[in-house]
């Protein structure tokens, strides 16, 4: 009985193997990464039919898989990273708002002991630096990781509000901050500005109302202008 011969090579040659290799090479480029799937398909068919160019078919499959996975991962990262940065900015935005409420609470605690009046500039410097209102120390700026410092990223302007009776507002969409101007005074991300309204007939310049504005990463604009609104905490 004659020996059994090896399986014959397809007479169609190595066209599919070459096509798989070419498509695989194309798949590693971003503009043609979809060629990876046809490269895998044609390479698999070439191997299954035992066509010439087995090495090229294998290379096409490997390159096609690599190109498809790598470029797809790159595209996903390009989509994810901006959203991650935006999420991080929103988290800092929320932290700044939380710090604003911390200062609001401290102002109210001060006024409760002082006939409903808020501190002058000198009183603010004296009491807000010590442990009277912040037993655990001054709050931390979430953008810098350092404690708020007057004249750097914390500003108290007890006579800056133009009028009395301003309504409380949050998530404003105005282009400009109506109380503190457009830019953070110190140009520092996370800056908090506290402004007061002081009646002309009140001796000692003691404010009886205040507004608090917070600023974010782009200190040429109020903090939430990139995020859909600008927040203020206003007391009447």
Secondary structure, 3 states (H helix, E strand, C coil): CCCCCCCCCCCCCCHHHHHHHHHHHHHCCHHHCCHHHHHHHHHHHHHHCCCCCHHHHHHHHHHHHHHHHHHHHHHHHHHHHHHHHHHHHHHHHHHHHHHHHHHHHHHHHHHHCCCCCCCCHHHHHHHHHCCCCCCCCCCECCCCCCECCECCCEEEECCCCCCCCCCCCCCECCCCCCCCCCCCCCCCCCCEEEEEECCCCCCCCCCCEEEEEEECCCCCCEHHHHCCCECEEEEC
